[in-house]
Amino acid sequence: MTLLSPDALDLFDPAHLDDPYPLYRRLRAESPVHRIPGTDFYLVTSWDLVTEAVNRTDDFSSHLTGALLRQPGLPPSTFDMDGSGRAVHVLATADEPSHQAQRKLVQPLLAKRIRGLAPTVTELVNRLWSEELHGDRIEWAAGMADRLPLSLVADIIGLPDAAVPQLLTWAYDSTEMLGGVVDADRFALLAAAATDLTAYLYTEFHAAQQDPGDDLLGALARAHAAGEITDAVAVLILVQLVGAGGESTAGLIANAARLLATRPDLQDELRREPALLPAFLDEALRLESPFRGHHRHVPADTALGGIEIPAGSHVLLSWGAANRDPARFEHPDVIDLDRRSGANNLAFGRGIHFCIGSALARLEATAALTALLDRTTGFTLVEDVPPQWFPSIFVRRHRSLPLRLAFR
């Protein structure tokens, strides 16, 4: 297997940030385990090698120890996320046995709350629709896709409704830090926002310890009182749920709407046969995975796909590239509602770290897209106001997605 030359690609090129799939196609074919020049980061893009790395948990730790960062005028570098080994890792970034113990604290409550959330989701969709609809236009990304998930995450955690606007800012700032495209001044602001979010959740958690409720704050407070977790672990679980819970669902809701906005025939098919919506969401997740990938840490010298990877290196497992691998999916760039393997994609991860909030994301996306389809006879992109992607190597989310709607 050969490595591409250092000048062969630029992961941070604006064209690749907007449309990474030609780059992913080339990497899969020529260098599926590709070292980012000048860094200790390796990008893995083929289905077989991504899934192999996921299953080799001893060789590829889930600990988030570094983030790839490129500041204007400078080459890419690694930003230390591990504090020289002092960082606390939870849920998606934790290894066993800590991961399973933490997951068992959170998953039962999430499952219970999700079963009764449908009316709340519908009510929120209706409210956001009325607030964001202006004539025949709606800003679908910022108005619906971004706001809906954080309102529900706050409800599940047990945070007040009044906190949602600030949570929205903090949540997306926290994942922007991992997006790699930020100047020094902006990075300092993002770091301060992450600190503010953590401090706020510490305050809420300590309040919940005085009178634990039936929400997630209450569940974590009771686990803390029983000596099952530290307060640091409890708060970082909350931080992660706020950040990841917003991103995954916001990406799915907006990305799916954009795909439909360019396919009036597909809109009509889903209106005629609403039962096909789950299959469409599978394809939307596969084609435009909300998280482009996730990080892995290499604790000891190893190899993947014939490429030697030294201890201390960082790996980016590219869900977005693997989900379009023709070795796994026939005609991978096409929406196929009859694709039997469509649900078996990597958009929510795989294995022990499969996204704990995937069912909630699907519930929200189903409600939002059902409203969009049922309340219109058609919708398109707005010709004079093109949609914008958020520049990131980590997430696939819209900064804006204005839609023009047609009504009966």
Secondary structure by P-SEA (a helix, b strand, c coil): cccccccccccccccccccaaaaaaaaaacccccccccccbbbbccaaaaaaaaaccccccccccbbbbbccccccccccccccccccccccccccaaaaaaaaacaaaaaaaaaacaaaaaaaaaaaaaaccccccccccccccccaaaaaaaaaacccccaaaaaaaaaaaaaaaacccccaaaaaaaaaaaaaaaaaaaaaaaaaaacccccaaaaaaaaaaaccccaaaaaaaaaaaaaaaaaaaaaaaaaaaaaaaacaaaaaaaaacccaaaaaaaaaaaaccccccbbbbbccccccccccccccbbbbbcaaaaaaccccccccccccccccccccccccccccccccaaaaaaaaaaaaaaaaaaacccccccccbbbbcccccccccccbbbbbbbcc
